[in-house]
Amino acid sequence: MESTDVSRRQFILGAATTVLSAGRVRAQRQSLTAQQVVDRIRASLGVPWRDTTVDGFKAGDTSTVVTGVATTVMATLDVLRRAATAGQNLVITQEPTFYAANDEPGNRAADPVYLAKRGFIDQQRLVVWRFSDHWNARQPNESATALAATLGWSGKRLPDAEQIYQVPETTLGALVAHVRSRLKVRGGLRVVGQPAMGVRTVFVSPGTTAVPGTILNLRRADVVLAGEPREWEVVPYALDTWSADRGKGMIALGRIVSEAPGMQACAAWIQSIVPEVRVEAMPTADPYWTAGA
């Protein structure tokens, strides 16, 4: 009997060892480098890769094995620290990391803030990849769809207008309160228009808001919900609609607040095509605060 029990124990231990060994082999086979993750993203985009783009690796070794992915609007030093603590060594950012559109150090090469950030990335062996041009090129616009969903407007997009949403009838003042509450805006919110004006349709425009798209869409929308409008373009246009008896409203959220829902959606999308590693959005709070508030 004892011999039989020993044989059974040996069989069970042997089987367990085989399963564990197979698991280790599968884990080794499923290890992905930063370059392989990016290659899979590019292959799944659904839009062609541009010859000239701001997107690409900005720091780190592309052959690094990825232990986790963090998506973020902006790879601030705080975000990088939280990513490193969470074991997310591939950081995918929508905006520049080193304070310039092309992320080149330029005259900041000897700046202590730049050096501290670069030094932390190198010390923690992080990899930073920018994903902006091509994420924004996907149709329908992922960032606009995610921002609208956060505001409770899913399914309310006009069928023949990609970023215009029909919302429950309200006023501009009430809409501002709704936006501030749902997006947890601390201070980076400015408004053009009369608080009592009626609102039924909103053009959702996260990130940079240029004047051509604003002019086109404000023909049908009552309000443009903008990320970062240029004050010498979109703002005076919105102001002049009132002098032209076509009064329109504009709500400026700030770039980070407007793009945050989109990078949460980006994390979910990347997770669906890279299931081998953990992918999470790393939030960046509204950087502004209201004086006197």
C-alpha positions as CSV (number, residue, x, y, z in Angstrom):
1,M,0.0,0.0,0.0
2,E,2.8,2.4,0.9
3,S,4.5,1.7,-2.4
4,T,1.3,2.5,-4.2
5,D,0.9,5.8,-2.3
6,V,4.5,6.8,-3.1
7,S,3.9,6.0,-6.7
8,R,0.8,8.2,-6.7
9,R,2.6,11.0,-5.0
10,Q,5.4,10.8,-7.6
11,F,2.9,10.8,-10.4
12,I,1.1,13.9,-9.0
13,L,4.4,15.7,-8.4
14,G,5.6,14.7,-11.9
15,A,2.4,16.0,-13.5
16,A,2.6,19.2,-11.5
17,T,6.2,19.7,-12.6
18,T,5.2,19.2,-16.2
19,V,2.4,21.7,-15.9
20,L,4.6,24.3,-14.3
21,S,7.3,23.7,-16.9
22,A,4.8,24.1,-19.7
23,G,3.6,27.3,-18.1
24,R,7.1,28.7,-17.9
25,V,7.7,27.9,-21.6
26,R,4.4,29.6,-22.5
27,A,5.3,32.6,-20.5
28,Q,8.7,32.8,-22.2
29,R,7.1,32.5,-25.6
30,Q,4.6,35.2,-24.7
31,S,7.2,37.7,-23.6
32,L,7.0,40.8,-25.8
33,T,9.5,43.6,-26.3
34,A,8.4,47.2,-26.6
35,Q,9.1,47.0,-30.3
36,Q,6.8,44.0,-30.7
37,V,4.0,45.7,-28.8
38,V,4.3,48.8,-31.0
39,D,4.5,46.6,-34.2
40,R,1.2,44.9,-33.1
41,I,-0.4,48.3,-32.5
42,R,0.7,49.6,-35.9
43,A,-0.6,46.5,-37.6
44,S,-4.0,46.9,-36.0
45,L,-4.5,50.6,-36.4
46,G,-6.7,50.5,-39.5
47,V,-5.0,53.6,-40.9
48,P,-1.7,53.8,-42.9
49,W,1.5,54.8,-41.0
50,R,2.6,58.3,-42.0
51,D,6.0,59.0,-43.4
52,T,6.2,62.2,-41.3
53,T,4.8,62.0,-37.8
54,V,5.5,63.0,-34.2
55,D,4.7,59.4,-33.2
56,G,7.5,57.0,-32.3
57,F,9.9,56.0,-29.5
58,K,11.2,58.9,-27.4
59,A,13.2,57.2,-24.7
60,G,14.4,53.8,-23.7
61,D,15.6,50.5,-25.3
62,T,13.1,49.1,-27.8
63,S,14.3,45.6,-27.1
64,T,13.1,45.9,-23.4
65,V,10.7,43.1,-22.4
66,V,7.4,44.7,-21.4
67,T,6.1,44.0,-17.9
68,G,3.2,46.3,-18.3
69,V,1.8,49.2,-20.4
70,A,0.6,52.6,-19.2
71,T,-1.3,54.9,-21.4
72,T,-1.4,58.6,-20.5
73,V,-2.2,62.0,-22.0
74,M,1.2,63.4,-20.8
75,A,4.2,61.5,-19.5
76,T,5.0,63.9,-16.6
77,L,7.6,62.8,-14.1
78,D,4.8,62.0,-11.7
79,V,3.1,59.7,-14.2
80,L,6.5,58.0,-14.9
81,R,7.0,57.4,-11.2
82,R,3.6,55.9,-10.8
83,A,4.1,53.7,-13.9
84,A,7.4,52.4,-12.6
85,T,5.9,51.7,-9.2
86,A,3.1,49.7,-10.8
87,G,5.5,47.7,-13.0
88,Q,4.4,49.4,-16.2
89,N,7.7,49.9,-18.1
90,L,6.2,50.8,-21.5
91,V,4.6,54.3,-21.3
92,I,2.4,55.3,-24.3
93,T,1.8,59.0,-24.3
94,Q,-0.4,61.2,-26.5
95,E,1.6,64.4,-25.8
96,P,5.3,65.2,-25.9
97,T,7.5,64.1,-23.0
98,F,10.4,66.5,-23.3
99,Y,8.6,69.9,-23.7
100,A,8.7,70.2,-27.5
101,A,6.7,68.8,-30.4
102,N,9.7,66.7,-31.6
103,D,10.9,65.8,-28.1
104,E,14.4,66.9,-29.0
105,P,16.2,68.5,-26.0
106,G,17.4,71.5,-27.9
107,N,18.6,74.2,-25.4
108,R,17.2,72.1,-22.6
109,A,20.0,69.5,-22.8
110,A,21.7,70.8,-19.7
111,D,18.5,71.8,-17.9
112,P,18.2,70.1,-14.5
113,V,14.5,69.4,-15.0
114,Y,15.1,67.7,-18.3
115,L,18.1,65.8,-16.9
116,A,16.1,64.6,-13.9
117,K,13.3,63.2,-16.1
118,R,15.7,61.6,-18.6
119,G,17.7,60.2,-15.7
120,F,14.6,58.7,-14.1
121,I,13.6,57.0,-17.3
122,D,17.1,55.6,-17.8
123,Q,17.4,54.5,-14.1
124,Q,14.0,52.7,-14.2
125,R,14.6,51.3,-17.7
126,L,11.4,52.7,-18.9
127,V,10.4,53.0,-22.6
128,V,8.4,55.9,-23.8
129,W,6.4,55.8,-27.1
130,R,4.3,58.7,-28.4
131,F,1.0,57.8,-30.0
132,S,-0.8,60.9,-31.2
133,D,-1.1,61.4,-34.9
134,H,-2.3,57.9,-35.6
135,W,-4.6,57.5,-32.6
136,N,-6.3,60.7,-33.7
137,A,-6.5,59.5,-37.3
138,R,-8.8,56.5,-36.4
139,Q,-12.4,56.9,-37.4
140,P,-14.7,57.7,-35.8
141,N,-12.5,59.9,-33.6
142,E,-11.6,57.8,-30.5
143,S,-10.9,60.7,-28.2
144,A,-14.2,62.5,-29.1
145,T,-16.2,59.3,-28.7
146,A,-14.6,58.7,-25.3
147,L,-15.1,62.2,-24.1
148,A,-18.7,62.2,-25.1
149,A,-19.2,58.9,-23.4
150,T,-17.8,60.3,-20.2
151,L,-20.3,63.1,-20.4
152,G,-23.2,60.6,-20.7
153,W,-23.8,61.2,-24.4
154,S,-23.1,57.7,-25.8
155,G,-25.5,56.9,-28.7
156,K,-26.4,60.6,-29.2
157,R,-24.0,61.4,-32.0
158,L,-25.8,62.8,-35.1
159,P,-25.6,60.1,-37.8
160,D,-24.2,62.4,-40.5
161,A,-21.9,64.5,-38.3
162,E,-19.0,62.6,-36.8
163,Q,-18.4,64.7,-33.7
164,I,-21.7,66.5,-33.1
165,Y,-23.9,65.2,-30.3
166,Q,-27.6,66.0,-29.6
167,V,-27.8,66.4,-25.9
168,P,-30.9,66.8,-23.6
169,E,-32.1,70.4,-24.0
170,T,-30.3,72.7,-21.6
171,T,-28.6,76.1,-21.2
172,L,-25.0,76.9,-21.6
173,G,-24.6,77.6,-17.9
174,A,-26.1,74.2,-17.0
175,L,-24.0,72.5,-19.6
176,V,-20.8,74.1,-18.1
177,A,-21.8,72.8,-14.6
178,H,-22.4,69.3,-16.1
179,V,-19.1,69.2,-17.8
180,R,-17.2,70.5,-14.8
181,S,-18.8,67.8,-12.6
182,R,-18.4,64.9,-14.9
183,L,-14.8,65.6,-15.8
184,K,-13.7,66.7,-12.4
185,V,-12.3,70.0,-13.7
186,R,-10.4,72.0,-11.0
187,G,-9.8,75.2,-12.9
188,G,-9.0,74.8,-16.5
189,L,-12.4,75.7,-17.9
190,R,-13.3,78.9,-19.7
191,V,-16.5,79.8,-21.5
192,V,-17.7,82.1,-24.4
193,G,-21.4,82.9,-24.8
194,Q,-24.4,83.8,-22.7
195,P,-25.2,81.5,-19.7
196,A,-28.9,81.4,-20.6
197,M,-28.6,80.5,-24.2
198,G,-30.3,77.3,-25.2
199,V,-28.2,74.2,-26.1
200,R,-29.3,71.2,-28.1
201,T,-26.2,70.2,-30.0
202,V,-22.5,70.1,-29.1
203,F,-19.4,69.7,-31.3
204,V,-17.0,67.6,-29.2
205,S,-13.4,68.6,-30.1
206,P,-10.7,67.3,-27.7
207,G,-7.0,68.3,-28.0
208,T,-6.1,71.1,-30.3
209,T,-9.2,72.8,-31.8
210,A,-8.5,74.5,-35.1
211,V,-10.7,77.1,-36.8
212,P,-11.6,75.3,-40.0
213,G,-13.3,72.4,-38.2
214,T,-14.9,74.8,-35.8
215,I,-16.4,77.0,-38.6
216,L,-17.7,73.9,-40.4
217,N,-19.3,72.2,-37.3
218,L,-20.7,75.3,-35.7
219,R,-23.1,75.7,-38.6
220,R,-25.0,72.8,-37.0
221,A,-23.9,72.8,-33.4
222,D,-24.8,75.3,-30.6
223,V,-21.6,74.9,-28.7
224,V,-18.0,73.7,-29.3
225,L,-16.6,71.7,-26.4
226,A,-12.9,72.4,-27.1
227,G,-9.7,71.1,-25.7
228,E,-7.1,73.8,-26.5
229,P,-8.5,76.5,-28.8
230,R,-6.1,79.2,-30.0
231,E,-7.2,82.5,-28.6
232,W,-6.6,84.3,-31.9
233,E,-8.6,81.8,-34.0
234,V,-11.5,80.0,-32.5
235,V,-12.2,82.4,-29.6
236,P,-12.7,85.5,-31.7
237,Y,-14.8,83.4,-34.1
238,A,-17.1,82.4,-31.3
239,L,-17.3,85.9,-30.1
240,D,-18.1,87.3,-33.5
241,T,-21.0,84.9,-33.9
242,W,-22.9,87.0,-31.4
243,S,-22.3,90.2,-33.3
244,A,-23.5,88.4,-36.4
245,D,-26.7,87.3,-34.7
246,R,-25.7,83.7,-34.8
247,G,-24.7,83.3,-31.2
248,K,-22.7,80.2,-30.4
249,G,-21.1,79.0,-27.3
250,M,-17.6,77.7,-26.6
251,I,-16.3,75.7,-23.6
252,A,-12.5,75.4,-23.3
253,L,-11.6,72.4,-21.1
254,G,-7.8,72.4,-21.4
255,R,-5.8,69.9,-23.4
256,I,-5.2,67.3,-20.7
257,V,-8.8,67.2,-19.4
258,S,-10.2,66.9,-22.9
259,E,-7.9,64.0,-23.9
260,A,-8.0,61.9,-20.7
261,P,-11.0,59.8,-21.6
262,G,-9.5,59.1,-25.0
263,M,-6.3,57.6,-23.4
264,Q,-8.5,55.5,-21.2
265,A,-10.2,54.1,-24.3
266,C,-6.7,53.7,-25.8
267,A,-5.7,51.4,-22.9
268,A,-8.7,49.2,-23.5
269,W,-8.1,49.0,-27.2
270,I,-4.4,48.1,-26.7
271,Q,-5.3,45.5,-24.2
272,S,-7.6,43.9,-26.7
273,I,-4.7,43.4,-29.2
274,V,-1.9,42.8,-26.6
275,P,-3.6,40.4,-24.1
276,E,-0.3,39.0,-22.9
277,V,0.5,42.1,-20.7
278,R,-1.4,44.3,-18.4
279,V,-2.5,47.6,-19.9
280,E,-3.9,50.4,-17.8
281,A,-4.5,54.1,-18.2
282,M,-2.4,56.3,-16.0
283,P,-4.5,59.4,-15.2
284,T,-3.2,63.0,-15.3
285,A,-5.4,65.3,-13.2
286,D,-6.3,68.8,-14.4
287,P,-3.1,70.7,-13.9
288,Y,-4.8,74.1,-13.3
289,W,-6.6,75.5,-10.3
290,T,-8.8,78.6,-10.1
291,A,-7.4,81.6,-8.2
292,G,-9.6,82.4,-5.2
293,A,-11.5,79.2,-5.4
